[in-house]
Amino acid sequence: MLDNQAVGRRIGYAKRISTHLAAALVVFCLAQIFIVAKMGGSLILHLGIIIAIGGYAIAARGLERRWHMLERGGLSQGGLGLRFRRDVVQLWGAVIVGALLWIPVAIIFRALFG
């Protein structure tokens, strides 16, 4: 039999941020690969993508740890909600800007190395 408290409990912010991080990682990877491929990317640019994805993974793990600590910290739901929305906006903004940064990098790389 299911516990009534467990059934009625909402998904925590740490779980929700993990879902956003996973989706953002997929978007980040696909956007980078698409942009570099369209710009005529070389092996060096593709290695740069691997490094960028590794950096994303390290930052994502830090954000997940932060949210696990915030949930245990005893903040009000309103305070957590505000921080959550801010972190989600910053996460998606960083993903989009980070992927688009490959455009000038690819243009400069092409100008320098043909």
N, C-alpha and C positions, 0 to 999 in steps of 0.2 A: 504494500500500500504506500502511496506517496505522501510525504509530509506536506501539510497545507502551507507551511511557511516557505518551503522550497519551491512549491508550485507558484505561489504568488510573488516570489522575489524577482525583481527586475534584473536584467543583465547589468553587471557592474561596468564602471567606466574603464577599468583596466582591460576587460574583455572587448569592449567596444573600440578602444584605441588600438588593440591588437588587430582587429578586423580592418580598421582604416589603414594601418601600417602594411598589412598584407596586400590589400588592394592597391595602395600607393606604390608598393614595390613592383607589382606587375605593370602598372602604368609607366613607372619610371624606366623599367627595363625595355619595354616595348617602344616607348617614345625614343629612347636613346638609340636603340638598334635601327629603328626606322629612319631617324634623322641622319645617322652616320652612313647608312646604306644609300640613302638618297643623295648624300653629298659625295659619294664615291670614296667611302672610307677605306683606309688602309689597315694593315695589321696593327700598326701602332695605335690608331684610334680605337680599334676594337679592344686592345689591351687596356686602353684608358677607360673604356666602359666597364671592364671587369673591376678595375680599381675603384671607380665611382660606385659601383654596386656594393663592393666591400665596405666602403665608407658609409653608405646608406644603412647597411646592416648593423654596423656598430652604433650609429646614431639611433636607429630604431630600437635596439636593445636597451639603450639608455633611457629612451622615452617610455618604454614598457616598465622598466624598473621604477621610474618616477611615478607612474600611475599606480603601481602596486603600493608604493609608500604613501601616496596621497590618499588612497582609499582607506588605508589603515590609520591615517592621521587624525581622523575625527572631524574633518571639515563638514560644514553643512552641505546639503544637496545643492543649494543655490550656488555656493562657492565652487563646488566641484563642477557643476554644469557650466559655469562661466569659464573656468580654466580649460575644461574639455573642448568647448567651442573654439576658444582661442588657439589651443594646440592643434585642432583639426584644420583650422584655416591656415595656420602656419605650415603644417605638414603638407597640405595640398599645394600651397603656394611654392614651397621649396621644391616639390616634385616637378611642377610645371616649369619653373625658372631653371632648375637644375638640368632638366632635359633640353630645354631650349638653348642653354649655354653651349651645347655642342655645335650649333650653327656657326657662331663666329670662330670657334676653335677649328672646325673643319675648313672654313674659308681661309683662315690664316695658314693652316697646315698645307692646303692645296697651293696657296700663293708661294709659300716658301719651298716646297718640295715637289711641286708639279703633280 
